[in-house]
Amino acid sequence: MNIVSNLVTVSLPNYLKSLPVPNSLTDFAKLSVKDWLSLVPFVGTVSLIVYVTSHTFQEKWEQYQGRNRDNLCKVNLSIKKCSDKVVDMVDIEDLGDKVVYCRCWRSATFPFCDGSHAKHNKLTSDNVGPLVLKRRESGQ
């Protein structure tokens, strides 16, 4: 930990003080080749940090948008798209003790939940979950 502390409090400030940073735009023309070469590591490091940060946020933004403007307002992105309306019927006698239905429209086993809402929620900061139907125990 002492090495990191020394790097941040001593070495980095000394390095930044030693950089030939011009006071005005016209002073850039007065820099020597040696001065330009001493700026390369600093400019390269800052450029890399900016690139990685912007690339990460751009990927998240594209994922959030669904990479397709038409899908921004759609809930159902892939299930039974050839139908005018998606309707699933389940006979109440076939439910058993408990059944879990998807409400995020991302389940590969739609209309049943497969847990896809967890990925959807993480990606979009949403909080959607399944619809759980279960029978009451007799005598309640």
Phi, psi and omega in degrees: 000329179297325179296315180295317179299315179296320179298314184285321186270336184241301188294312183296313176300320178296319178297314181295324177294329183279349181289138180277074181273120181291154180277337181216171180295325181291334179290341176300324181291338183272354180291141177277171178298319178299319178296316179298317180294327178288339177277341185302311180299319180295310180297320179297316180295313179297318179298318179297317179297316179296317181297311182297317180295312182292324179295319179297312180292326179294318177299315179297319180295318179295321177295319179298320181283349181075013179055018181206116182300330180295334184269358183299323182260354182277143175268312181271110182264342187209354189267120176048051184292344179281348179270147175293324180214136179269118179228127176241130181250135177228129177286130185301331179289340182271001186289329185078205182281328184204142175219144184239118182256145179284139174239358182262349180068020180250357185290136176285345180249027182310137014274003181271148182282136173240012179089006181297339180298333180297315178293317178301314181296319180294320182288323187249000185060030177272178179224027183290146177220180183280166169263122182249123176246129177220151180283145173286145174289143182296142180095004179255000000 
